[in-house]
Every structure is written in structure tokens, then in C-alpha cells.
Amino acid sequence: MERYRWYTTGTGRRHIQADFSDPARGIPRTKRSFASKADAEAWVKRLKADTDRRLTGHRRRRLFGEALTHYLAGASTEKRTHQDDLDNARVLRWPFRWDGRWWRLEELPIEPGEGEELWIVPGLAAWTEDLKRVQARAYLDHQIYHRREDGRWYLQPDPAEGERPAPRRLVTDQPTVAALEACDGRGPFSGATLRVRQALVKRVLTLAWRRWDWSEQPYAARVELEPKATPRDTFLSYEQLRALLIALPVGLDDFALALAWVGWRLDNVRSLTWDRVVFPATTPEGEVLQHGVILAPRGETKNADPLVQPMSRRLEALLRARWDLRSGRVVFHDGSGGTWGDFRKAWKTACRKAGLPATLRRHDLRHTWASHMIQAGATDRELQELGGWRDPKMLRVYAHLRTEHLLEAVNRPTARKPT
């Protein structure tokens, strides 16, 4: 039995329902809704083909959606970046336009098949090209909007809504368009962001071949990643840092100063609580009883290793000032005792007021700390331990700041005796 029925949803959108069963092939009655008849017929065709392959002794062809779900429920849960995987997988579910039709990565097979237009590897390339056409992004009323190369805004529906992720929809309401043009959004997707999502697909395909026996060949090798971004080494001078602190709101300035003086990643400083702060202590005679330290416990850092940093004199002064302003457990609280949330808007405003580049990121305060440390004579080993880098290669971006070995060379002309 193979039937198709059009129906209209409560929002006025038309869908077609495929109703299919084939007792001879062992396929029970199955129903599924689609946006077009072509999509519905393609789904029925895949059902028949997969069943025929199974009946003739061939392995069942897996869809990428099955592999991604299997990964997120299994191997991903063992990683500290599991939430990142979930966030990136959500974006991978966005439908994309290719060859006049809407496609979804989750509905593409992980292996190529005879006569098929797309499977996951070329599908990922088409999905990537589709996202590269986004020129601006905005978030309005908890919805995601993209302005594409045609200059128009589109609503990107939540992929968790409905039976299948819905395609983007053109925004025709003029007040909404005006609000989108006026809001402080973001630019195109960076190559680094696309590379992370491509890498997730590559990881899933690798496991499908090596661990799950879901594919006959290592198709992950065919996934082309976006080029690696040039490492950033942007850092602020002392004068620029001071201007930024003056421009930031009260409370957020202390948080930013701690980022520039500690050098830890944003989340580790944001989550610092008073039970992880040990102030230095001395006897009345001045004998040191304990040195001050701050701690980030195992499992909460990027590489899962604990961080312990001696408390510098300037950091001690900042922390004692914060102690007088304490409100709950969080050291750098938002004024009500809670941790700072997403303060991108306040950050951009402060950068503009301070005359700093709009491209300055909050993570650049970590670069600022590392740069100042190197210029003050810190060794790579010291920098690695204090900042929590597991791989010393990550410090190569700061190598150009070491100029001590060139000091003698630049002074040679003045050191020579006139002839």
C-alpha cells in the first residue's frame, strides 16, 4: 500500500503524508509527513531499497541521522564537550537548499548508493555552501534569523519543532524586518565555526566505520574541512585595558580585570567561587603560614586537568575588594549573587566607547595576560602551567613577543666605535 494525502496544519502550512506498507517485504504500515510530494516519494523509495538490500543479504544502509543520534547518546556523553556536540548537532539539522529542493543531512545515507543524488559527504559540502550564503545573523524573541545573499531576512525554525526540521521561511512582516535591521546581531558564519561542525560529521563517520561496523569504507577521509583559522594573538596594551575597564559596567569591570590578570578561560573565572580562593596568611611577625592560591577543580577545565595558580599581589588586592562586595558563593557575581551570563552586548558597547576594534573578543583578555607575562620574562613552561595549556605548541602564537635575543643586535650600530 502506498498512499499520499495533503493536509493543512494549524499554522496554515500544507504538508503531505506518506502512508506506506509492504507485507511482502516485511515493512509494517508507516506514516510520515513531508513538505513536498517529491520528498515523500524519495522516502518511500529508500524504504523499499533498504529492505531489498536486507532481504538479499546486504547490510542495511544507515542514515546519518541514525549515526548522529547513536553518537550523541553514547560516545559523546563521555566527553566534556558533550553540550557543544549537542549544540552543533542542532545546527546540522537545519534543512538546506540544493538543486531546487530541500534536503536534510539526517536523511542522507552515510554510504554512497547507485543512482542517488546525495549522500552525507557531498550533502555536507552542499550544507556548508548553503550556510556560507548567510551574511548576517540576529536573535529576536528567542528566534534565529539569517539575512542571506539576496539581502532578505529568513526565520530559521527550531529543528526540534514538528516531526521534521522545517526549512527557513522568508520574513515579510515589515516591523520584524525593521527590528532585525536595528538589532545588534552577528556577521556571517566563520570558517572556524563551520570547521567545528564538519569535524563533528567526520567524527561520527569515523566511529560508524571503526567501531559500529555501519560502513564498509572510511568515508570520513572524504570530508573536507574548512581551512584552519590563523591563530589570534590580539592583546591589549595597559592603556587599552584601562580604557576598556572604564567603559565596562560596574562589576563586569572586575570580571574583565580578573580575566586579564589570571589568564584562565572565561568559564573558569566566571565560575570561581569563594571556596576555591585561599588568601595568603602570615604571623604577626610576618612569617608566611600559607601562600594564596586560586583553584579550578578537575573536570571543569577544557582539558579536564585541575588548575592551581599562585595569587599575585595585584590579584590579592582585587579579590579582597570583591570580598567586601560578596553576595553568595560567586566571586565575580553580576550584582545579585549569580554568575554573569552572555554579556556580548555590554562588551561591544564598551569596546566602542573605549575606541577598541569591534573584532576584539573576550577571549583576547587571555591573550592579553599571556602577552604581558611573556614581555615580563615568563618562560613557556611557566606560562603553560599557569594558563592550563596541555600542548606547548599552543604557545607558539606568542613566540614573536620574545625579543630579548634581538636586543644585542639592534644595539650594535650604537655600540660600534666611529672610524
Secondary structure by P-SEA (a helix, b strand, c coil): cbbbbbbcccccbbbbbbbbccccccccbbbbbcccaaaaaaaaaaaaaaaaaaaacccccccaaaaaaaaaacccccccaaaaaaaaaaaaabbbbcccbbbbccccccccccccccccaaaaaaaaaaaaaccbbbbcccbbbbbccccbbbbbcccccccccccbbbbccaaaaaaaaaccccccccaaaaaaaaaaaaaaaaaacccccccccccccccccccccccccccccaaaaaaaaaaccaaaaaaaaaaaaccccaaaaaacccccccccccccccccccccccccccccccccbbbbbcccaaaaaaaaaaaaacccccccccccccccccaaaaaaaaaaaaccccccccaaaaaaaaaaaaaacccaaaaaaaacccccccccccccccccccccccccccccccc
